[in-house]
């Protein structure tokens, strides 16, 4: 049995540039808290072996997703849930005045930084705005 409070773990920088705090993990999946600061844009990546479910806790932003000829930009705010299926190219940006925060469930558990491969950005990532 695991228990974690958000402030207990240390923040790490994800391969896409967002800030990640690891929460808990079981054999079938892991959970993190993700923060993208005000005015920040993540780098576009694709996952090679995992699926993710995202739930927006705070802030406003947009998530771009492209997979198998389908492409969309989704406006997100607190209460929005979405999925990132394995093989989906994605990128997200904060369009609001506060941090954009998600809880992200990864299945199977996140294997490490090599999981995310860099792909062409949908939005330009100014150096000063990278998370």
N, CA, C and O atoms as a printed pandas DataFrame, in Angstrom:
     atom_number atom_name residue_name chain_id  residue_number  x_coord  y_coord  z_coord
0              1         N          UNK        A               1    0.843   -1.176    0.000
1              2        CA          UNK        A               1    0.000    0.000    0.000
2              3         C          UNK        A               1    0.887    1.238    0.000
3              4         O          UNK        A               1    1.832    1.343    0.782
4              5         N          UNK        A               2    0.568    2.167   -0.886
5              6        CA          UNK        A               2    1.352    3.387   -1.002
6              7         C          UNK        A               2    0.495    4.604   -0.657
7              8         O          UNK        A               2   -0.710    4.631   -0.907
8              9         N          UNK        A               3    1.133    5.581   -0.094
9             10        CA          UNK        A               3    0.483    6.858    0.179
10            11         C          UNK        A               3    1.482    7.958   -0.145
11            12         O          UNK        A               3    2.648    7.877    0.243
12            13         N          UNK        A               4    1.027    8.986   -0.854
13            14        CA          UNK        A               4    1.916   10.090   -1.211
14            15         C          UNK        A               4    1.109   11.385   -1.182
15            16         O          UNK        A               4   -0.015   11.439   -1.682
16            17         N          UNK        A               5    1.685   12.409   -0.601
17            18        CA          UNK        A               5    1.103   13.741   -0.665
18            19         C          UNK        A               5    1.844   14.502   -1.748
19            20         O          UNK        A               5    3.041   14.295   -1.948
20            21         N          UNK        A               6    1.155   15.364   -2.436
21            22        CA          UNK        A               6    1.737   16.063   -3.573
22            23         C          UNK        A               6    3.067   16.728   -3.235
23            24         O          UNK        A               6    4.000   16.651   -4.033
24            25         N          UNK        A               7    3.182   17.367   -2.097
25            26        CA          UNK        A               7    4.412   18.071   -1.732
26            27         C          UNK        A               7    5.536   17.175   -1.266
27            28         O          UNK        A               7    6.653   17.655   -1.073
28            29         N          UNK        A               8    5.282   15.865   -1.073
29            30        CA          UNK        A               8    6.302   14.960   -0.563
30            31         C          UNK        A               8    7.376   14.610   -1.591
31            32         O          UNK        A               8    8.547   14.465   -1.239
32            33         N          UNK        A               9    6.986   14.475   -2.853
33            34        CA          UNK        A               9    7.933   14.055   -3.876
34            35         C          UNK        A               9    8.661   15.232   -4.493
35            36         O          UNK        A               9    8.189   16.367   -4.424
36            37         N          UNK        A              10    9.795   14.969   -5.089
37            38        CA          UNK        A              10   10.539   16.029   -5.758
38            39         C          UNK        A              10   10.057   16.130   -7.201
39            40         O          UNK        A              10    9.671   15.132   -7.810
40            41         N          UNK        A              11   10.084   17.335   -7.733
41            42        CA          UNK        A              11    9.697   17.565   -9.128
42            43         C          UNK        A              11   10.873   17.223  -10.044
43            44         O          UNK        A              11   12.027   17.521   -9.734
44            45         N          UNK        A              12   10.562   16.599  -11.167
45            46        CA          UNK        A              12   11.553   16.306  -12.198
46            47         C          UNK        A              12   11.051   16.912  -13.510
47            48         O          UNK        A              12    9.857   17.169  -13.668
48            49         N          UNK        A              13   11.956   17.132  -14.429
49            50        CA          UNK        A              13   11.576   17.649  -15.731
50            51         C          UNK        A              13   11.334   16.464  -16.659
51            52         O          UNK        A              13   12.209   15.618  -16.846
52            53         N          UNK        A              14   10.138   16.414  -17.238
53            54        CA          UNK        A              14    9.774   15.344  -18.165
54            55         C          UNK        A              14   10.473   15.552  -19.500
55            56         O          UNK        A              14   10.964   16.649  -19.766
56            57         N          UNK        A              15   10.531   14.519  -20.353
57            58        CA          UNK        A              15   11.148   14.674  -21.674
58            59         C          UNK        A              15   10.506   15.782  -22.515
59            60         O          UNK        A              15   11.163   16.334  -23.397
60            61         N          UNK        A              16    9.230   16.121  -22.258
61            62        CA          UNK        A              16    8.571   17.185  -23.017
62            63         C          UNK        A              16    8.794   18.563  -22.401
63            64         O          UNK        A              16    8.354   19.565  -22.966
64            65         N          UNK        A              17    9.473   18.633  -21.250
65            66        CA          UNK        A              17    9.773   19.904  -20.602
66            67         C          UNK        A              17    8.836   20.276  -19.474
67            68         O          UNK        A              17    9.094   21.251  -18.769
68            69         N          UNK        A              18    7.760   19.536  -19.277
69            70        CA          UNK        A              18    6.834   19.830  -18.176
70            71         C          UNK        A              18    7.438   19.374  -16.847
71            72         O          UNK        A              18    8.416   18.626  -16.821
72            73         N          UNK        A              19    6.842   19.834  -15.749
73            74        CA          UNK        A              19    7.313   19.468  -14.412
74            75         C          UNK        A              19    6.451   18.326  -13.879
75            76         O          UNK        A              19    5.225   18.427  -13.863
76            77         N          UNK        A              20    7.086   17.248  -13.448
77            78        CA          UNK        A              20    6.394   16.034  -13.010
78            79         C          UNK        A              20    6.727   15.729  -11.559
79            80         O          UNK        A              20    7.888   15.779  -11.151
80            81         N          UNK        A              21    5.705   15.416  -10.791
81            82        CA          UNK        A              21    5.888   14.898   -9.425
82            83         C          UNK        A              21    5.289   13.498   -9.397
83            84         O          UNK        A              21    4.087   13.320   -9.593
84            85         N          UNK        A              22    6.138   12.511   -9.151
85            86        CA          UNK        A              22    5.670   11.130   -9.083
86            87         C          UNK        A              22    4.800   10.967   -7.848
87            88         O          UNK        A              22    5.141   11.449   -6.768
88            89         N          UNK        A              23    3.671   10.283   -8.015
89            90        CA          UNK        A              23    2.768   10.049   -6.889
90            91         C          UNK        A              23    2.839    8.593   -6.453
91            92         O          UNK        A              23    3.539    8.276   -5.491
92            93         N          UNK        A              24    2.131    7.701   -7.136
93            94        CA          UNK        A              24    2.138    6.291   -6.750
94            95         C          UNK        A              24    2.208    5.416   -8.006
95            96         O          UNK        A              24    1.949    5.879   -9.117
96            97         N          UNK        A              25    2.561    4.154   -7.806
97            98        CA          UNK        A              25    2.624    3.205   -8.916
98            99         C          UNK        A              25    2.234    1.815   -8.435
99           100         O          UNK        A              25    2.509    1.440   -7.295
100          101         N          UNK        A              26    1.595    1.062   -9.311
101          102        CA          UNK        A              26    1.283   -0.352   -9.099
102          103         C          UNK        A              26    1.762   -1.097  -10.341
103          104         O          UNK        A              26    2.250   -0.476  -11.286
104          105         N          UNK        A              27    1.628   -2.403  -10.347
105          106        CA          UNK        A              27    2.136   -3.197  -11.459
106          107         C          UNK        A              27    1.534   -2.780  -12.807
107          108         O          UNK        A              27    2.211   -2.853  -13.832
108          109         N          UNK        A              28    0.280   -2.348  -12.813
109          110        CA          UNK        A              28   -0.398   -2.026  -14.067
110          111         C          UNK        A              28   -0.305   -0.558  -14.489
111          112         O          UNK        A              28   -0.639   -0.238  -15.630
112          113         N          UNK        A              29    0.134    0.339  -13.611
113          114        CA          UNK        A              29    0.168    1.742  -13.991
114          115         C          UNK        A              29    0.822    2.624  -12.946
115          116         O          UNK        A              29    1.083    2.198  -11.821
116          117         N          UNK        A              30    1.083    3.874  -13.344
117          118        CA          UNK        A              30    1.658    4.852  -12.422
118          119         C          UNK        A              30    0.880    6.158  -12.543
119          120         O          UNK        A              30    0.222    6.412  -13.552
120          121         N          UNK        A              31    0.968    6.992  -11.487
121          122        CA          UNK        A              31    0.247    8.254  -11.432
122          123         C          UNK        A              31    1.223    9.368  -11.098
123          124         O          UNK        A              31    2.059    9.236  -10.204
124          125         N          UNK        A              32    1.101   10.486  -11.845
125          126        CA          UNK        A              32    1.928   11.657  -11.586
126          127         C          UNK        A              32    1.061   12.909  -11.584
127          128         O          UNK        A              32   -0.067   12.914  -12.078
128          129         N          UNK        A              33    1.623   13.968  -11.014
129          130        CA          UNK        A              33    1.039   15.304  -11.095
130          131         C          UNK        A              33    1.935   16.081  -12.051
131          132         O          UNK        A              33    3.150   16.138  -11.865
132          133         N          UNK        A              34    1.328   16.680  -13.079
133          134        CA          UNK        A              34    2.064   17.398  -14.115
134          135         C          UNK        A              34    1.724   18.882  -14.050
135          136         O          UNK        A              34    0.554   19.244  -13.929
136          137         N          UNK        A              35    2.731   19.738  -14.127
137          138        CA          UNK        A              35    2.529   21.180  -14.136
138          139         C          UNK        A              35    3.223   21.788  -15.346
139          140         O          UNK        A              35    4.383   21.494  -15.634
140          141         N          UNK        A              36    2.485   22.644  -16.048
141          142        CA          UNK        A              36    3.054   23.445  -17.120
142          143         C          UNK        A              36    2.835   24.902  -16.720
143          144         O          UNK        A              36    1.697   25.367  -16.681
144          145         N          UNK        A              37    3.917   25.625  -16.422
145          146        CA          UNK        A              37    3.781   26.993  -15.919
146          147         C          UNK        A              37    3.116   27.936  -16.927
147          148         O          UNK        A              37    2.990   27.634  -18.114
148          149         N          UNK        A              38    2.704   29.074  -16.406
149          150        CA          UNK        A              38    2.075   30.123  -17.215
150          151         C          UNK        A              38    2.951   30.459  -18.429
151          152         O          UNK        A              38    4.167   30.601  -18.305
152          153         N          UNK        A              39    2.327   30.580  -19.585
153          154        CA          UNK        A              39    2.980   30.938  -20.854
154          155         C          UNK        A              39    3.900   29.855  -21.410
155          156         O          UNK        A              39    4.545   30.090  -22.431
156          157         N          UNK        A              40    3.989   28.695  -20.794
157          158        CA          UNK        A              40    4.899   27.648  -21.262
158          159         C          UNK        A              40    4.254   26.784  -22.347
159          160         O          UNK        A              40    3.033   26.649  -22.434
160          161         N          UNK        A              41    5.135   26.207  -23.167
161          162        CA          UNK        A              41    4.737   25.281  -24.228
162          163         C          UNK        A              41    5.623   24.044  -24.073
163          164         O          UNK        A              41    6.845   24.160  -23.980
164          165         N          UNK        A              42    5.006   22.865  -24.046
165          166        CA          UNK        A              42    5.804   21.638  -23.976
166          167         C          UNK        A              42    6.435   21.376  -25.339
167          168         O          UNK        A              42    6.087   22.025  -26.325
168          169         N          UNK        A              43    7.356   20.432  -25.392
169          170        CA          UNK        A              43    7.881   19.963  -26.663
170          171         C          UNK        A              43    6.993   18.813  -27.120
171          172         O          UNK        A              43    6.446   18.087  -26.290
172          173         N          UNK        A              44    6.846   18.640  -28.419
173          174        CA          UNK        A              44    6.019   17.556  -28.948
174          175         C          UNK        A              44    6.783   16.232  -28.844
175          176         O          UNK        A              44    7.971   16.154  -29.159
176          177         N          UNK        A              45    6.070   15.196  -28.395
177          178        CA          UNK        A              45    6.654   13.862  -28.254
178          179         C          UNK        A              45    5.629   12.809  -28.675
179          180         O          UNK        A              45    4.455   13.110  -28.890
180          181         N          UNK        A              46    6.103   11.573  -28.786
181          182        CA          UNK        A              46    5.258   10.409  -28.996
182          183         C          UNK        A              46    5.738    9.322  -28.046
183          184         O          UNK        A              46    6.943    9.132  -27.888
184          185         N          UNK        A              47    4.820    8.610  -27.415
185          186        CA          UNK        A              47    5.178    7.495  -26.538
186          187         C          UNK        A              47    5.261    6.220  -27.355
187          188         O          UNK        A              47    4.475    6.007  -28.278
188          189         N          UNK        A              48    6.223    5.372  -27.008
189          190        CA          UNK        A              48    6.459    4.165  -27.798
190          191         C          UNK        A              48    5.804    2.910  -27.224
191          192         O          UNK        A              48    5.590    1.947  -27.961
192          193         N          UNK        A              49    5.475    2.893  -25.903
193          194        CA          UNK        A              49    4.909    1.661  -25.319
194          195         C          UNK        A              49    3.771    1.888  -24.346
195          196         O          UNK        A              49    3.138    0.919  -23.926
196          197         N          UNK        A              50    3.480    3.128  -23.966
197          198        CA          UNK        A              50    2.483    3.362  -22.918
198          199         C          UNK        A              50    1.273    4.147  -23.435
199          200         O          UNK        A              50    1.364    4.893  -24.410
200          201         N          UNK        A              51    0.147    3.958  -22.755
201          202        CA          UNK        A              51   -1.059    4.762  -22.939
202          203         C          UNK        A              51   -1.181    5.651  -21.704
203          204         O          UNK        A              51   -0.710    5.292  -20.625
204          205         N          UNK        A              52   -1.824    6.828  -21.871
205          206        CA          UNK        A              52   -2.028    7.710  -20.731
206          207         C          UNK        A              52   -3.457    8.223  -20.690
207          208         O          UNK        A              52   -4.106    8.387  -21.723
208          209         N          UNK        A              53   -3.935    8.474  -19.475
209          210        CA          UNK        A              53   -5.204    9.151  -19.232
210          211         C          UNK        A              53   -4.876   10.398  -18.432
211          212         O          UNK        A              53   -4.209   10.317  -17.400
212          213         N          UNK        A              54   -5.339   11.559  -18.900
213          214        CA          UNK        A              54   -5.053   12.842  -18.269
214          215         C          UNK        A              54   -6.337   13.431  -17.709
215          216         O          UNK        A              54   -7.403   13.299  -18.309
216          217         N          UNK        A              55   -6.228   14.089  -16.545
217          218        CA          UNK        A              55   -7.343   14.817  -15.949
218          219         C          UNK        A              55   -6.834   16.187  -15.535
219          220         O          UNK        A              55   -5.905   16.289  -14.733
220          221         N          UNK        A              56   -7.433   17.239  -16.073
221          222        CA          UNK        A              56   -7.001   18.604  -15.766
222          223         C          UNK        A              56   -7.567   19.042  -14.421
223          224         O          UNK        A              56   -8.778   19.014  -14.200
224          225         N          UNK        A              57   -6.671   19.445  -13.534
225          226        CA          UNK        A              57   -7.050   19.910  -12.197
226          227         C          UNK        A              57   -7.213   21.422  -12.124
227          228         O          UNK        A              57   -8.073   21.919  -11.397
228          229         N          UNK        A              58   -6.389   22.158  -12.877
229          230        CA          UNK        A              58   -6.384   23.626  -12.771
230          231         C          UNK        A              58   -5.779   24.233  -14.028
231          232         O          UNK        A              58   -5.011   23.591  -14.745
232          233         N          UNK        A              59   -6.140   25.476  -14.273
233          234        CA          UNK        A              59   -5.580   26.216  -15.384
234          235         C          UNK        A              59   -6.371   26.033  -16.667
235          236         O          UNK        A              59   -7.386   25.336  -16.705
236          237         N          UNK        A              60   -5.879   26.678  -17.716
237          238        CA          UNK        A              60   -6.466   26.534  -19.048
238          239         C          UNK        A              60   -5.335   26.374  -20.047
239          240         O          UNK        A              60   -4.246   26.923  -19.879
240          241         N          UNK        A              61   -5.619   25.615  -21.083
241          242        CA          UNK        A              61   -4.600   25.385  -22.091
242          243         C          UNK        A              61   -5.161   24.655  -23.284
243          244         O          UNK        A              61   -6.374   24.561  -23.470
244          245         N          UNK        A              62   -4.251   24.137  -24.093
245          246        CA          UNK        A              62   -4.631   23.368  -25.272
246          247         C          UNK        A              62   -3.719   22.157  -25.379
247          248         O          UNK        A              62   -2.546   22.203  -25.007
248          249         N          UNK        A              63   -4.290   21.061  -25.900
249          250        CA          UNK        A              63   -3.538   19.835  -26.160
250          251         C          UNK        A              63   -3.732   19.484  -27.629
251          252         O          UNK        A              63   -4.859   19.325  -28.098
252          253         N          UNK        A              64   -2.614   19.365  -28.352
253          254        CA          UNK        A              64   -2.634   18.915  -29.743
254          255         C          UNK        A              64   -2.333   17.424  -29.751
255          256         O          UNK        A              64   -1.411   16.962  -29.078
256          257         N          UNK        A              65   -3.128   16.668  -30.529
257          258        CA          UNK        A              65   -2.899   15.225  -30.692
258          259         C          UNK        A              65   -3.026   14.854  -32.172
259          260         O          UNK        A              65   -3.897   15.362  -32.878
260          261         N          UNK        A              66   -2.133   13.952  -32.632
261          262        CA          UNK        A              66   -2.206   13.434  -34.004
262          263         C          UNK        A              66   -1.874   11.951  -33.987
263          264         O          UNK        A              66   -0.861   11.528  -33.431
264          265         N          UNK        A              67   -2.756   11.167  -34.613
265          266        CA          UNK        A              67   -2.538    9.719  -34.692
266          267         C          UNK        A              67   -3.290    9.162  -35.879
267          268         O          UNK        A              67   -4.479    9.429  -36.056
268          269         N          UNK        A              68   -2.599    8.391  -36.688
269          270        CA          UNK        A              68   -3.204    7.680  -37.819
270          271         C          UNK        A              68   -4.113    8.569  -38.661
271          272         O          UNK        A              68   -5.259    8.212  -38.934
272          273         N          UNK        A              69   -3.598    9.728  -39.071
273          274        CA          UNK        A              69   -4.354   10.600  -39.957
274          275         C          UNK        A              69   -5.394   11.479  -39.301
275          276         O          UNK        A              69   -6.027   12.287  -39.979
276          277         N          UNK        A              70   -5.589   11.345  -38.002
277          278        CA          UNK        A              70   -6.536   12.190  -37.271
278          279         C          UNK        A              70   -5.747   13.168  -36.418
279          280         O          UNK        A              70   -4.797   12.790  -35.733
280          281         N          UNK        A              71   -6.156   14.440  -36.471
281          282        CA          UNK        A              71   -5.454   15.481  -35.741
282          283         C          UNK        A              71   -6.476   16.428  -35.123
283          284         O          UNK        A              71   -7.489   16.753  -35.743
284          285         N          UNK        A              72   -6.199   16.872  -33.879
285          286        CA          UNK        A              72   -7.109   17.818  -33.231
286          287         C          UNK        A              72   -6.360   18.658  -32.207
287          288         O          UNK        A              72   -5.301   18.277  -31.709
288          289         N          UNK        A              73   -6.948   19.821  -31.909
289          290        CA          UNK        A              73   -6.489   20.679  -30.821
290          291         C          UNK        A              73   -7.659   20.807  -29.861
291          292         O          UNK        A              73   -8.735   21.274  -30.238
292          293         N          UNK        A              74   -7.446   20.394  -28.629
293          294        CA          UNK        A              74   -8.485   20.391  -27.604
294          295         C          UNK        A              74   -8.222   21.496  -26.595
295          296         O          UNK        A              74   -7.126   21.590  -26.043
296          297         N          UNK        A              75   -9.230   22.336  -26.351
297          298        CA          UNK        A              75   -9.144   23.310  -25.262
298          299         C          UNK        A              75   -9.379   22.566  -23.955
299          300         O          UNK        A              75  -10.341   21.807  -23.839
300          301         N          UNK        A              76   -8.510   22.777  -22.969
301          302        CA          UNK        A              76   -8.645   22.088  -21.683
302          303         C          UNK        A              76   -8.748   23.097  -20.547
303          304         O          UNK        A              76   -8.194   24.195  -20.606
304          305         N          UNK        A              77   -9.468   22.691  -19.521
305          306        CA          UNK        A              77   -9.625   23.461  -18.289
306          307         C          UNK        A              77   -9.929   22.463  -17.191
307          308         O          UNK        A              77  -10.117   21.277  -17.462
308          309         N          UNK        A              78   -9.979   22.929  -15.959
309          310        CA          UNK        A              78  -10.280   22.039  -14.836
310          311         C          UNK        A              78  -11.536   21.236  -15.150
311          312         O          UNK        A              78  -12.561   21.789  -15.549
312          313         N          UNK        A              79  -11.438   19.922  -14.962
313          314        CA          UNK        A              79  -12.559   19.029  -15.213
314          315         C          UNK        A              79  -12.499   18.310  -16.542
315          316         O          UNK        A              79  -13.325   17.433  -16.794
316          317         N          UNK        A              80  -11.544   18.651  -17.411
317          318        CA          UNK        A              80  -11.407   17.999  -18.715
318          319         C          UNK        A              80  -10.557   16.742  -18.574
319          320         O          UNK        A              80   -9.502   16.766  -17.940
320          321         N          UNK        A              81  -11.024   15.642  -19.171
321          322        CA          UNK        A              81  -10.259   14.392  -19.206
322          323         C          UNK        A              81   -9.993   14.031  -20.667
323          324         O          UNK        A              81  -10.814   14.299  -21.544
324          325         N          UNK        A              82   -8.829   13.416  -20.916
325          326        CA          UNK        A              82   -8.476   13.012  -22.276
326          327         C          UNK        A              82   -7.514   11.840  -22.221
327          328         O          UNK        A              82   -6.965   11.518  -21.167
328          329         N          UNK        A              83   -7.317   11.210  -23.368
329          330        CA          UNK        A              83   -6.361   10.109  -23.441
330          331         C          UNK        A              83   -5.277   10.429  -24.463
331          332         O          UNK        A              83   -5.487   11.159  -25.432
332          333         N          UNK        A              84   -4.117    9.854  -24.204
333          334        CA          UNK        A              84   -2.994    9.872  -25.130
334          335         C          UNK        A              84   -2.651    8.403  -25.382
335          336         O          UNK        A              84   -1.949    7.776  -24.589
336          337         N          UNK        A              85   -3.151    7.868  -26.485
337          338        CA          UNK        A              85   -2.885    6.466  -26.810
338          339         C          UNK        A              85   -1.462    6.299  -27.323
339          340         O          UNK        A              85   -0.903    7.215  -27.926
340          341         N          UNK        A              86   -0.886    5.145  -27.086
341          342        CA          UNK        A              86    0.453    4.834  -27.574
342          343         C          UNK        A              86    0.517    5.142  -29.069
343          344         O          UNK        A              86   -0.387    4.773  -29.819
344          345         N          UNK        A              87    1.577    5.815  -29.502
345          346        CA          UNK        A              87    1.741    6.158  -30.907
346          347         C          UNK        A              87    1.159    7.509  -31.292
347          348         O          UNK        A              87    1.267    7.917  -32.448
348          349         N          UNK        A              88    0.541    8.212  -30.343
349          350        CA          UNK        A              88   -0.035    9.530  -30.612
350          351         C          UNK        A              88    1.024   10.614  -30.445
351          352         O          UNK        A              88    1.690   10.683  -29.412
352          353         N          UNK        A              89    1.177   11.454  -31.454
353          354        CA          UNK        A              89    2.041   12.622  -31.320
354          355         C          UNK        A              89    1.240   13.657  -30.544
355          356         O          UNK        A              89    0.062   13.866  -30.832
356          357         N          UNK        A              90    1.869   14.317  -29.552
357          358        CA          UNK        A              90    1.129   15.297  -28.763
358          359         C          UNK        A              90    2.035   16.392  -28.238
359          360         O          UNK        A              90    3.248   16.230  -28.103
360          361         N          UNK        A              91    1.394   17.516  -27.948
361          362        CA          UNK        A              91    2.061   18.686  -27.396
362          363         C          UNK        A              91    0.997   19.478  -26.650
363          364         O          UNK        A              91   -0.176   19.424  -27.019
364          365         N          UNK        A              92    1.380   20.210  -25.611
365          366        CA          UNK        A              92    0.396   21.021  -24.898
366          367         C          UNK        A              92    0.995   22.349  -24.495
367          368         O          UNK        A              92    2.210   22.508  -24.376
368          369         N          UNK        A              93    0.089   23.306  -24.287
369          370        CA          UNK        A              93    0.536   24.645  -23.915
370          371         C          UNK        A              93   -0.435   25.269  -22.931
371          372         O          UNK        A              93   -1.629   24.970  -22.922
372          373         N          UNK        A              94    0.116   26.144  -22.105
373          374        CA          UNK        A              94   -0.663   26.870  -21.114
374          375         C          UNK        A              94   -1.105   28.182  -21.752
375          376         O          UNK        A              94   -0.269   28.966  -22.202
376          377         N          UNK        A              95   -2.420   28.428  -21.793
377          378        CA          UNK        A              95   -2.943   29.661  -22.378
378          379         C          UNK        A              95   -3.552   30.586  -21.330
379          380         O          UNK        A              95   -4.106   31.631  -21.671
380          381         N          UNK        A              96   -3.451   30.207  -20.060
381          382        CA          UNK        A              96   -4.087   30.978  -18.998
382          383         C          UNK        A              96   -3.114   31.772  -18.149
383          384         O          UNK        A              96   -1.942   31.931  -18.490
384          385         N          UNK        A              97   -3.630   32.263  -17.038
385          386        CA          UNK        A              97   -2.855   33.107  -16.123
386          387         C          UNK        A              97   -2.328   32.353  -14.908
387          388         O          UNK        A              97   -1.717   32.959  -14.028
388          389         N          UNK        A              98   -2.551   31.047  -14.843
389          390        CA          UNK        A              98   -2.067   30.236  -13.724
390          391         C          UNK        A              98   -1.466   28.946  -14.270
391          392         O          UNK        A              98   -1.607   28.647  -15.456
392          393         N          UNK        A              99   -0.801   28.188  -13.414
393          394        CA          UNK        A              99   -0.235   26.906  -13.833
394          395         C          UNK        A              99   -1.324   26.006  -14.405
395          396         O          UNK        A              99   -2.448   25.981  -13.903
396          397         N          UNK        A             100   -0.984   25.269  -15.456
397          398        CA          UNK        A             100   -1.853   24.241  -16.022
398          399         C          UNK        A             100   -1.438   22.933  -15.361
399          400         O          UNK        A             100   -0.290   22.509  -15.493
400          401         N          UNK        A             101   -2.374   22.281  -14.642
401          402        CA          UNK        A             101   -2.039   21.093  -13.851
402          403         C          UNK        A             101   -2.905   19.908  -14.240
403          404         O          UNK        A             101   -4.119   20.035  -14.400
404          405         N          UNK        A             102   -2.267   18.755  -14.389
405          406        CA          UNK        A             102   -2.942   17.505  -14.714
406          407         C          UNK        A             102   -2.546   16.418  -13.724
407          408         O          UNK        A             102   -1.447   16.441  -13.169
408          409         N          UNK        A             103   -3.446   15.472  -13.511
409          410        CA          UNK        A             103   -3.079   14.170  -12.965
410          411         C          UNK        A             103   -3.007   13.258  -14.173
411          412         O          UNK        A             103   -3.929   13.229  -14.989
412          413         N          UNK        A             104   -1.908   12.507  -14.294
413          414        CA          UNK        A             104   -1.708   11.627  -15.445
414          415         C          UNK        A             104   -1.488   10.199  -14.950
415          416         O          UNK        A             104   -0.638    9.937  -14.099
416          417         N          UNK        A             105   -2.280    9.288  -15.509
417          418        CA          UNK        A             105   -2.132    7.855  -15.232
418          419         C          UNK        A             105   -1.468    7.237  -16.461
419          420         O          UNK        A             105   -1.939    7.427  -17.582
420          421         N          UNK        A             106   -0.392    6.508  -16.258
421          422        CA          UNK        A             106    0.347    5.866  -17.348
422          423         C          UNK        A             106    0.235    4.353  -17.190
423          424         O          UNK        A             106    0.475    3.811  -16.111
424          425         N          UNK        A             107   -0.136    3.668  -18.295
425          426        CA          UNK        A             107   -0.318    2.219  -18.277
426          427         C          UNK        A             107    0.440    1.591  -19.438
427          428         O          UNK        A             107    0.204    1.978  -20.582
428          429         N          UNK        A             108    1.339    0.640  -19.199
429          430        CA          UNK        A             108    1.902    0.243  -17.914
430          431         C          UNK        A             108    2.679    1.404  -17.299
431          432         O          UNK        A             108    2.733    2.485  -17.886
432          433         N          UNK        A             109    3.282    1.197  -16.128
433          434        CA          UNK        A             109    3.994    2.298  -15.468
434          435         C          UNK        A             109    5.068    2.917  -16.368
435          436         O          UNK        A             109    5.633    2.249  -17.234
436          437         N          UNK        A             110    5.331    4.184  -16.147
437          438        CA          UNK        A             110    6.335    4.919  -16.915
438          439         C          UNK        A             110    7.684    4.219  -16.831
439          440         O          UNK        A             110    8.213    4.045  -15.734
440          441         N          UNK        A             111    8.260    3.807  -17.980
441          442        CA          UNK        A             111    9.515    3.052  -17.949
442          443         C          UNK        A             111   10.777    3.910  -17.879
443          444         O          UNK        A             111   11.845    3.395  -17.548
444          445         N          UNK        A             112   10.681    5.204  -18.181
445          446        CA          UNK        A             112   11.854    6.078  -18.148
446          447         C          UNK        A             112   11.853    7.033  -19.323
447          448         O          UNK        A             112   11.020    6.930  -20.224
448          449         N          UNK        A             113   12.800    7.967  -19.307
449          450        CA          UNK        A             113   12.840    9.053  -20.289
450          451         C          UNK        A             113   12.916    8.571  -21.734
451          452         O          UNK        A             113   12.463    9.270  -22.640
452          453         N          UNK        A             114   13.480    7.391  -21.962
453          454        CA          UNK        A             114   13.595    6.872  -23.331
454          455         C          UNK        A             114   12.227    6.536  -23.940
455          456         O          UNK        A             114   12.128    6.300  -25.144
456          457         N          UNK        A             115   11.184    6.513  -23.121
457          458        CA          UNK        A             115    9.821    6.222  -23.593
458          459         C          UNK        A             115    9.307    7.299  -24.546
459          460         O          UNK        A             115    8.584    6.986  -25.491
460          461         N          UNK        A             116    9.663    8.540  -24.317
461          462        CA          UNK        A             116    9.154    9.669  -25.111
462          463         C          UNK        A             116   10.163   10.023  -26.198
463          464         O          UNK        A             116   11.310   10.368  -25.912
464          465         N          UNK        A             117    9.721    9.933  -27.436
465          466        CA          UNK        A             117   10.572   10.323  -28.563
466          467         C          UNK        A             117   10.130   11.686  -29.066
467          468         O          UNK        A             117    8.934   11.942  -29.206
468          469         N          UNK        A             118   11.073   12.545  -29.333
469          470        CA          UNK        A             118   10.797   13.893  -29.832
470          471         C          UNK        A             118   10.248   13.806  -31.254
471          472         O          UNK        A             118   10.760   13.048  -32.077
472          473         N          UNK        A             119    9.200   14.588  -31.538
473          474        CA          UNK        A             119    8.624   14.698  -32.871
474          475         C          UNK        A             119    8.491   16.180  -33.216
475          476         O          UNK        A             119    8.747   17.041  -32.375
476          477         N          UNK        A             120    8.093   16.475  -34.447
477          478        CA          UNK        A             120    7.962   17.859  -34.880
478          479         C          UNK        A             120    6.898   18.585  -34.071
479          480         O          UNK        A             120    5.797   18.072  -33.871
480          481         N          UNK        A             121    7.238   19.786  -33.607
481          482        CA          UNK        A             121    6.308   20.581  -32.802
482          483         C          UNK        A             121    5.131   21.070  -33.635
483          484         O          UNK        A             121    5.278   21.391  -34.814
484          485         N          UNK        A             122    3.964   21.122  -33.003
485          486        CA          UNK        A             122    2.788   21.753  -33.600
486          487         C          UNK        A             122    2.872   23.261  -33.367
487          488         O          UNK        A             122    2.632   24.056  -34.276
488          489         N          UNK        A             123    3.219   23.645  -32.122
489          490        CA          UNK        A             123    3.442   25.048  -31.765
490          491         C          UNK        A             123    4.939   25.265  -31.608
491          492         O          UNK        A             123    5.656   24.393  -31.116
492          493         N          UNK        A             124    5.400   26.420  -32.024
493          494        CA          UNK        A             124    6.796   26.768  -31.805
494          495         C          UNK        A             124    7.068   26.804  -30.300
495          496         O          UNK        A             124    6.213   27.220  -29.519
496          497         N          UNK        A             125    8.229   26.380  -29.914
497          498        CA          UNK        A             125    8.608   26.350  -28.500
498          499         C          UNK        A             125    9.717   27.380  -28.285
499          500         O          UNK        A             125   10.899   27.056  -28.399
500          501         N          UNK        A             126    9.332   28.629  -27.971
501          502        CA          UNK        A             126   10.366   29.630  -27.704
502          503         C          UNK        A             126   11.209   29.220  -26.508
503          504         O          UNK        A             126   10.674   28.738  -25.510
504          505         N          UNK        A             127   12.494   29.402  -26.593
505          506        CA          UNK        A             127   13.393   29.012  -25.497
506          507         C          UNK        A             127   12.935   29.561  -24.156
507          508         O          UNK        A             127   13.010   28.866  -23.143
508          509         N          UNK        A             128   12.465   30.791  -24.140
509          510        CA          UNK        A             128   12.060   31.416  -22.885
510          511         C          UNK        A             128   10.750   30.844  -22.344
511          512         O          UNK        A             128   10.403   31.085  -21.188
512          513         N          UNK        A             129   10.015   30.085  -23.171
513          514        CA          UNK        A             129    8.720   29.563  -22.746
514          515         C          UNK        A             129    8.719   28.073  -22.462
515          516         O          UNK        A             129    7.715   27.541  -21.989
516          517         N          UNK        A             130    9.816   27.389  -22.736
517          518        CA          UNK        A             130    9.880   25.954  -22.471
518          519         C          UNK        A             130    9.757   25.747  -20.977
519          520         O          UNK        A             130   10.379   26.455  -20.185
520          521         N          UNK        A             131    8.944   24.763  -20.595
521          522        CA          UNK        A             131    8.724   24.491  -19.171
522          523         C          UNK        A             131   10.011   24.104  -18.485
523          524         O          UNK        A             131   10.015   23.840  -17.282
